[in-house]
Amino acid sequence: MLGLLTVFFEDFKGVRECFAFPNFGQYKPEREGFIYNENLNQYECIKEGGNKAILPFKGIRTDSKGYEKKTFRSSESDCKNCPLREQCCGKVSKFKKLDESIHKPLYDKMHEKLTQHKAYHCRLVKRRSSTVEPVLGTLINHHNMKRINSRGMAQANKHVLMAALCYNLKKYLKFSRKQTQYLAQIMSIPNGMLVSSKIVLHRQILSLH
């Protein structure tokens, strides 16, 4: 969970939106000095004094963490003689490269809604503080999640899964209710007792009137 936990699925069947959180992490709503041309699927440099380089779409790659990202890269001929190359591309690189998530349109919808509707934003922050953060606090303080001593991602994944399993089992045992068993038995009532009870009931009804 890199903080980009708010995604809107307005185009999908029956699902209005996912659980929303504020923006932080690697998400950037805009690239400073560049604009995105949606029709041509490319970024364009708009920096003053630059060479107005074009960064066309080069493909989708998977980074070291397993996330799929779209890559936009300029040619060396556009950037190698640019007066802003060092501060934009670095001292060694002669081209500019931008990476963004393949789900950026959904993140953009999230960012727009959270920034335009302050009341909606505050309501979701309160929901987060009452649902997500207590779970993380319980896992860290009571389920040995302050430090993972295992080696490798596979072993660390097992550690986290076991901690989550213990947390869910405790919740299940806490909220499981025992069903009450009812015992029914047929009893025979003597005729005289039934008649006398009817007479008493009839007298009580007449006394109310």
trRosetta pair geometry for C-beta under 8 A, 3 or more apart (Angstrom, degrees):
i j d omega theta_ij theta_ji phi_ij phi_ji
1 5 5.7 10 -155 -72 102 118
2 25 4.3 108 153 -150 88 151
2 26 6.2 -20 160 13 137 100
3 21 6.9 -128 -166 111 54 128
3 22 7.8 -39 -175 91 95 66
3 23 7.1 75 144 -172 106 33
3 24 4.1 -88 -179 73 150 80
3 25 3.5 174 51 -28 124 119
3 27 7.4 -135 97 9 101 110
4 7 7.7 57 151 -57 84 93
4 23 7.2 25 -103 -132 69 67
4 25 5.6 -103 -33 63 87 142
4 26 7.5 -56 -33 53 126 79
4 27 5.1 124 -91 -41 119 130
4 101 7.6 164 139 -20 170 167
4 107 5.9 -30 -158 -111 118 120
5 18 7.8 -125 161 123 65 120
5 19 6.7 -27 146 96 104 91
5 20 7.4 147 106 -148 78 24
5 21 4.4 38 65 23 108 125
6 18 6.8 171 -149 83 41 97
6 19 7.3 -101 -102 110 64 47
6 20 3.8 50 -122 -139 112 69
6 21 5.2 -153 -42 38 99 56
6 22 7.7 67 -16 -45 137 8
6 23 7.6 -79 37 -70 124 67
6 107 7.7 100 82 -127 80 61
6 110 4.0 134 115 -151 107 136
6 114 7.0 57 124 -47 169 131
6 124 7.8 48 -102 168 127 154
7 17 7.8 174 97 -162 44 70
7 18 4.9 24 63 33 77 135
7 103 6.7 -31 -123 170 127 132
7 106 4.6 23 -152 151 89 128
7 107 7.0 -39 -102 -72 78 58
7 110 6.2 -59 -94 -55 30 132
8 16 7.9 -47 -154 148 83 53
8 17 4.8 -33 -122 -119 74 91
8 18 7.0 -137 -86 19 30 81
8 106 5.8 -172 48 -158 67 82
8 109 4.5 -94 41 110 133 130
8 110 5.8 -179 -16 -66 98 75
8 113 7.1 105 -57 -2 143 145
9 12 4.2 -20 166 20 108 122
9 15 4.6 1 92 105 124 116
9 16 7.5 91 71 105 76 13
9 17 6.5 159 31 -109 70 32
9 18 6.4 74 -4 -31 105 92
9 106 7.5 8 -73 -131 58 125
10 16 6.6 18 -103 -156 67 48
10 17 7.1 5 -63 -71 77 77
10 109 7.4 -137 3 -177 120 158
12 15 4.9 -6 89 48 113 110
15 18 7.6 21 169 -61 118 69
17 20 6.7 -9 152 -48 124 110
19 124 7.9 147 -175 -151 64 106
19 127 7.7 -138 -152 120 98 128
19 128 8.0 126 168 -86 108 84
20 110 6.5 178 -133 -145 104 104
20 113 7.9 -81 -135 93 154 124
20 114 6.9 -176 170 -76 128 112
20 124 4.6 -42 83 -150 102 152
21 124 6.9 -152 -89 147 33 116
21 125 7.9 93 -140 -96 58 59
21 128 5.6 92 -108 -94 91 144
21 132 7.8 -23 -86 20 126 164
22 114 6.4 151 -116 -176 61 151
22 121 7.1 62 -88 -161 92 102
22 124 7.9 152 -46 100 68 114
22 125 6.6 25 -34 -88 109 101
23 27 5.6 -104 -158 82 103 129
23 29 7.6 -6 -159 -43 167 103
23 107 7.8 96 -113 -173 110 98
23 110 7.3 137 -71 117 99 109
23 111 5.6 33 -60 -103 144 93
23 114 6.9 169 -19 70 97 151
24 27 7.6 84 89 41 10 100
26 101 8.0 115 102 -40 113 110
27 101 7.4 -35 -101 5 83 129
27 104 8.0 159 -138 -121 91 77
27 107 5.4 -143 -139 -178 133 144
27 111 7.5 -167 145 -65 130 126
28 31 6.5 81 121 -78 130 61
28 100 7.8 -102 53 -110 93 101
29 107 7.9 -146 -94 128 70 99
29 108 6.4 114 -136 -116 83 75
29 111 4.9 -167 -90 142 122 166
31 34 4.1 -20 102 59 118 111
31 35 7.9 -156 62 -68 96 22
31 36 7.5 101 22 -46 115 93
31 43 6.6 -10 60 -141 153 136
31 98 6.2 -12 -115 -130 154 142
33 45 6.4 -7 151 -148 92 73
33 46 6.3 -173 -174 59 48 71
33 47 4.3 7 -151 -67 110 101
33 50 7.6 95 -173 -23 116 155
33 88 7.2 -119 112 -118 161 113
34 43 4.6 12 177 -180 126 115
34 44 6.6 148 -156 70 73 37
34 45 5.9 -40 -100 -98 79 47
34 46 6.6 152 -108 14 25 88
34 55 7.1 -8 -144 19 136 134
34 98 7.0 -133 86 -62 171 154
35 43 7.0 155 77 -154 33 67
35 44 5.5 -23 62 59 84 92
35 46 5.7 44 -6 -20 104 133
36 42 7.7 171 -152 93 59 30
36 43 5.6 -39 -98 -98 63 71
36 44 7.9 160 -100 15 16 78
37 40 4.5 5 118 44 124 100
37 41 7.2 -59 93 2 79 14
37 42 5.2 -4 53 62 109 75
37 43 7.3 176 12 -97 80 19
37 44 5.7 59 -26 -17 114 115
38 41 7.1 21 -166 -76 32 52
40 56 7.8 -81 148 -117 101 84
41 56 7.5 54 101 -158 79 68
41 57 4.8 -29 138 -19 107 134
42 54 5.9 12 157 -177 138 92
42 55 5.9 163 -173 82 83 55
42 56 4.6 -38 -109 -106 120 51
42 57 6.1 -113 -83 -22 67 75
42 72 6.5 140 -144 -142 56 120
43 54 7.7 150 84 -165 53 47
43 55 4.0 -8 62 60 98 117
43 72 4.9 93 8 144 112 155
43 98 5.8 39 2 34 162 149
44 52 7.2 -1 -180 -172 89 76
44 53 7.9 -179 -153 92 48 45
44 54 5.8 -16 -108 -112 73 67
44 55 7.3 -149 -68 24 29 80
45 50 5.2 -102 149 119 129 145
45 51 7.1 41 81 71 147 60
45 52 5.3 -172 78 -138 97 28
45 53 4.5 54 0 45 135 72
45 54 7.5 -108 7 -63 87 31
45 55 7.4 99 -40 -19 85 100
45 74 7.7 13 -33 -81 121 145
45 96 7.5 102 -75 46 121 161
46 50 7.9 77 100 50 10 130
46 52 7.4 42 -94 -118 37 78
47 50 3.9 71 76 -14 101 133
47 84 5.9 -92 120 62 146 173
47 88 7.2 -123 -7 -85 167 136
49 83 5.8 -72 158 70 104 124
49 84 6.1 113 103 -41 102 115
50 53 7.0 -80 155 -1 115 87
50 82 5.5 12 -152 -159 73 120
50 83 7.4 -134 -101 52 44 79
50 84 4.9 -52 -92 30 89 132
50 88 7.4 65 -111 -44 126 159
51 78 5.6 171 111 -180 131 70
51 79 6.7 -162 46 -94 134 41
51 81 7.1 93 -73 82 144 80
51 82 4.3 -104 -8 -97 114 99
53 74 4.4 21 160 -137 130 146
53 75 7.7 -159 -155 42 110 68
53 78 3.8 114 -120 146 101 128
53 79 5.4 7 -79 -65 156 86
53 82 7.0 -58 -36 -68 119 143
53 96 6.4 128 90 28 148 125
54 74 6.5 136 77 -118 40 90
54 78 6.8 -132 30 -116 65 166
55 72 4.1 70 143 152 109 104
55 73 6.0 154 -152 62 88 2
55 74 4.7 -61 -90 -57 74 79
55 96 6.2 -78 -86 94 122 103
55 97 7.7 152 -144 -117 123 32
55 98 6.0 61 156 18 158 112
56 72 6.7 -168 97 -147 19 80
56 73 7.6 -35 60 59 62 55
57 70 6.5 -39 -140 -179 101 111
57 71 7.5 110 -160 80 56 53
57 72 5.8 -44 -94 -96 47 80
58 71 4.7 -52 62 99 107 101
58 72 6.5 159 2 -110 91 25
58 73 5.0 11 -30 22 144 104
59 70 7.7 -167 109 -145 25 60
59 71 5.9 -3 63 46 64 107
60 68 5.6 14 177 -177 111 102
60 69 7.0 164 -152 82 67 31
60 70 5.6 -38 -97 -94 74 60
60 71 7.3 171 -99 6 23 85
60 102 6.3 30 -129 -81 123 121
61 68 7.4 169 89 -147 28 60
61 69 6.1 -25 66 63 74 82
61 71 5.7 31 8 -27 112 126
62 66 6.3 -12 -176 -144 109 34
62 67 7.0 156 -151 75 65 30
62 68 5.5 -36 -94 -92 73 63
62 69 7.6 136 -107 17 25 76
63 66 7.2 -51 71 16 68 18
63 67 5.3 -5 37 57 107 83
63 69 5.9 39 -31 4 107 124
63 99 7.7 84 -68 176 122 153
67 101 6.7 -55 167 -115 119 92
68 101 7.5 82 86 -153 63 63
68 102 5.0 -8 108 -8 105 130
69 99 4.6 29 153 -176 138 103
69 100 6.3 154 -160 75 92 23
69 101 5.8 -59 -109 -96 76 37
69 102 6.7 -142 -110 -32 24 77
70 99 7.1 156 77 -153 46 55
70 100 5.5 -20 57 65 95 80
70 101 7.6 25 12 112 85 11
70 102 5.8 118 -34 -87 95 67
70 104 7.7 -81 27 0 121 126
71 97 6.6 -19 -165 -166 95 102
71 98 7.5 150 -156 81 47 49
71 99 5.6 -18 -100 -100 68 78
72 97 7.0 154 84 -156 52 52
72 98 4.6 -11 61 60 104 97
72 99 7.7 -171 24 -75 72 33
72 100 7.7 14 1 9 109 102
73 95 5.9 42 -179 146 94 127
73 96 7.1 174 -147 90 53 49
73 97 4.5 -7 -103 -105 90 83
73 98 7.6 -170 -73 24 49 61
74 78 5.0 -101 172 70 116 130
74 79 5.3 100 105 -32 134 122
74 95 5.0 -169 76 -162 79 87
74 96 4.7 37 17 47 120 86
74 97 7.6 -128 17 -66 71 49
75 78 5.0 93 65 3 83 102
75 79 7.4 166 86 6 45 91
75 95 6.5 -94 159 -116 10 119
76 79 6.3 -80 -144 52 34 90
76 80 5.1 36 171 -41 80 114
76 94 4.4 37 -138 117 97 116
76 95 5.1 -72 -79 -60 61 102
77 80 6.6 -32 -110 17 21 109
78 82 7.3 21 142 -47 58 117
78 95 7.7 68 59 -122 91 79
79 82 5.0 -43 -151 2 49 126
79 85 5.6 121 169 -113 83 102
79 88 7.6 -126 -150 92 116 125
79 89 5.8 91 167 -41 137 150
79 94 5.9 146 93 165 101 57
79 95 5.2 138 44 -112 141 41
79 96 5.6 169 -96 -14 153 90
80 85 6.8 47 -142 -110 20 155
80 94 4.3 10 -93 -164 89 114
80 95 7.9 -21 -55 -60 77 63
81 85 7.7 138 72 -39 7 136
82 85 4.5 127 70 -55 92 88
82 88 7.2 -35 108 41 137 138
84 87 5.7 -65 -169 55 73 100
84 88 5.0 60 134 -18 95 120
85 88 6.0 -76 -138 49 23 100
85 89 5.1 -32 -171 32 70 115
85 94 7.1 -6 -163 -133 134 52
86 89 7.2 -55 -98 57 14 75
86 90 6.8 -26 -155 156 48 13
86 91 5.5 28 -136 -88 94 60
88 96 6.0 -37 143 -94 108 121
89 93 4.5 -128 161 94 102 104
89 94 6.8 82 132 -123 155 9
89 95 6.4 149 -135 81 140 18
89 96 5.1 -106 -88 -79 99 71
90 93 4.6 62 57 27 110 101
93 96 7.8 113 129 -79 124 38
93 97 7.8 -91 -175 3 148 103
100 104 4.9 12 156 -62 118 144
101 104 5.0 144 69 -54 80 78
101 107 6.7 80 64 -10 131 140
103 106 4.8 -39 177 38 89 117
103 107 6.1 94 119 -23 85 97
104 107 5.3 -56 -144 40 40 113
104 108 6.1 46 156 -27 70 101
105 108 5.5 -49 -147 30 32 115
105 109 6.8 35 154 -19 62 99
106 109 5.8 -49 -154 31 36 112
106 110 6.6 39 147 -19 64 104
107 110 5.4 -52 -151 35 37 116
107 111 6.2 37 152 -20 69 105
108 111 5.7 -52 -144 37 32 110
108 112 6.3 33 156 -20 65 107
109 112 5.8 -55 -146 36 30 111
109 113 6.4 24 158 -15 64 108
110 113 6.1 -63 -150 38 26 105
110 114 6.2 17 160 -12 65 112
111 114 6.1 -61 -143 40 27 106
111 115 6.1 16 163 -11 65 114
112 115 6.2 -66 -144 42 24 103
112 116 6.0 9 165 -9 64 118
113 116 6.2 -64 -137 43 26 102
113 117 5.8 -20 179 23 66 114
113 120 6.7 -67 159 103 94 148
114 117 7.1 -69 -122 56 18 80
114 120 7.1 -125 -112 99 48 103
114 121 4.7 93 -159 -96 75 105
114 124 7.6 -77 -112 47 101 143
115 121 7.7 73 -68 -66 24 140
117 120 3.7 28 122 20 121 121
117 121 6.3 153 97 -21 68 84
118 121 5.4 -53 -149 35 35 116
118 122 6.4 34 155 -18 68 103
119 122 5.8 -53 -148 36 32 109
119 123 6.4 33 154 -21 64 107
120 123 5.8 -56 -150 35 30 113
120 124 6.5 25 156 -15 64 107
121 124 6.1 -62 -152 38 29 106
121 125 6.4 29 153 -20 65 106
122 125 5.6 -53 -147 34 33 113
122 126 6.5 33 155 -18 65 103
123 126 5.9 -55 -153 35 31 110
123 127 6.5 31 150 -19 64 106
124 127 5.4 -50 -146 36 38 113
124 128 6.3 43 153 -23 66 101
125 128 5.6 -50 -150 33 33 113
125 129 6.5 31 153 -18 64 105
126 129 5.8 -54 -147 36 33 110
126 130 6.4 17 158 -8 65 111
127 130 6.1 -68 -148 44 30 102
127 131 5.9 -4 165 5 69 120
128 131 6.4 -77 -134 49 24 90
128 132 5.0 -29 -161 29 70 118
128 133 6.5 72 145 -20 75 99
129 132 7.7 -29 -68 50 14 81
129 133 5.3 -14 -137 22 45 135
130 133 7.8 27 -22 42 14 97
130 134 7.1 3 -169 -9 31 120
131 134 7.2 -88 -172 32 8 102
131 135 7.3 -1 153 -13 50 112
132 135 5.9 -65 -161 33 35 111
132 136 6.6 26 153 -14 71 107
133 136 5.6 -53 -146 38 38 110
133 137 6.2 39 156 -20 68 106
134 137 5.5 -55 -144 39 33 113
134 138 6.2 35 157 -20 67 104
135 138 5.9 -55 -149 35 29 109
135 139 6.4 26 155 -16 64 107
135 167 7.1 83 -154 176 87 151
136 139 5.8 -56 -146 38 32 109
136 140 6.2 26 158 -16 66 110
137 140 5.9 -59 -143 39 29 107
137 141 5.9 1 169 2 67 117
138 141 6.5 -69 -133 49 22 92
138 142 5.4 -37 -170 37 64 117
138 143 6.7 46 137 -5 72 110
138 167 6.4 112 114 -123 123 119
139 142 7.4 -63 -99 56 10 75
139 143 4.8 -51 -144 52 51 124
139 145 4.4 16 146 9 87 154
139 163 5.4 83 -149 152 99 125
139 164 7.2 -4 -108 -78 129 62
139 167 6.2 -42 -82 -62 88 143
140 143 7.6 16 -10 50 12 80
140 145 4.7 -86 -98 80 45 102
140 146 5.5 85 -171 -73 79 66
141 146 7.6 67 -86 -56 38 104
143 163 4.2 114 146 -152 125 99
143 166 5.8 164 -128 78 120 129
143 167 6.2 -50 -63 -57 157 98
144 163 6.7 -140 63 -98 79 116
145 148 7.5 0 -146 -61 54 87
145 159 8.0 143 -108 144 73 103
145 160 7.4 72 -121 -111 111 70
145 163 5.4 88 -66 -153 110 166
148 156 5.0 65 155 -128 150 93
148 159 5.1 138 -135 93 108 161
148 160 7.6 -29 -95 -51 137 84
150 155 3.5 -146 161 132 130 117
150 156 5.3 -172 75 -68 113 57
150 158 7.2 175 -134 58 178 102
150 159 5.4 -165 5 -39 134 129
151 155 6.0 42 61 46 45 147
152 155 4.8 83 68 15 93 101
152 156 6.7 -161 95 -5 46 90
153 156 5.5 -58 -142 42 33 112
153 157 6.1 41 156 -27 67 104
154 157 5.7 -52 -151 31 28 114
154 158 6.9 31 150 -18 61 101
155 158 5.6 -48 -153 31 37 113
155 159 6.7 42 148 -22 65 101
156 159 5.4 -48 -152 31 38 116
156 160 6.6 33 153 -15 67 103
157 160 5.9 -55 -149 38 33 107
157 161 6.2 32 154 -19 66 109
158 161 5.7 -57 -144 39 30 111
158 162 6.2 29 159 -19 66 106
159 162 6.2 -59 -150 35 25 107
159 163 6.6 24 154 -16 62 108
160 163 5.8 -56 -149 37 32 111
160 164 6.3 29 154 -16 66 107
161 164 5.8 -56 -147 40 31 109
161 165 6.2 36 152 -24 65 105
162 165 5.4 -49 -144 34 33 115
162 166 6.5 35 155 -19 64 101
163 166 5.9 -52 -151 34 31 110
163 167 6.5 32 151 -19 63 106
164 167 5.5 -53 -148 36 35 114
164 168 6.3 31 155 -17 67 106
165 168 5.9 -57 -147 39 30 107
165 169 6.3 30 155 -20 65 107
166 169 5.8 -55 -144 36 30 111
166 170 6.5 31 157 -19 64 106
167 170 6.0 -57 -153 34 29 110
167 171 6.6 25 152 -15 63 106
168 171 5.7 -55 -149 38 35 111
168 172 6.2 37 152 -22 67 106
169 172 5.5 -53 -146 36 33 113
169 173 6.3 28 157 -15 66 105
170 173 6.0 -54 -144 38 30 106
170 174 6.2 31 155 -22 63 110
171 174 5.7 -57 -146 35 30 113
171 175 6.2 1 166 4 67 113
172 175 6.7 -73 -141 48 23 90
172 176 6.0 33 162 -38 65 109
173 176 6.0 -45 -135 19 27 114
189 193 5.7 -118 178 80 92 118
189 194 5.2 100 124 -60 122 103
190 193 4.7 86 67 8 91 106
190 194 7.1 -162 92 -8 47 87
191 194 5.8 -60 -151 36 34 110
191 195 6.4 30 156 -18 69 106
192 195 5.8 -55 -147 35 32 109
192 196 6.3 29 157 -17 66 108
193 196 5.9 -56 -145 38 31 110
193 197 6.4 30 157 -19 64 106
194 197 5.9 -56 -149 35 30 110
194 198 6.6 32 152 -21 63 105
195 198 5.7 -55 -153 33 33 113
195 199 6.6 33 151 -21 66 103
196 199 5.7 -50 -150 32 36 112
196 200 6.6 34 153 -18 66 104
197 200 5.8 -52 -148 36 35 111
197 201 6.4 35 154 -18 65 108
198 201 5.7 -57 -149 38 31 112
198 202 6.3 33 153 -22 65 106
199 202 5.7 -55 -148 35 31 112
199 203 6.5 31 154 -19 64 105
200 203 5.8 -54 -150 35 32 111
200 204 6.6 31 153 -19 64 105
201 204 5.8 -55 -151 34 33 111
201 205 6.6 34 152 -19 64 104
202 205 5.8 -54 -152 34 33 112
202 206 6.6 31 152 -16 66 105
203 206 5.8 -54 -147 37 33 109
203 207 6.4 35 154 -23 65 105
204 207 5.7 -51 -146 33 33 112
204 208 6.9 39 153 -23 61 101
205 208 5.9 -52 -159 26 34 114
205 209 7.2 25 150 -12 63 102
206 209 5.9 -58 -156 37 40 107
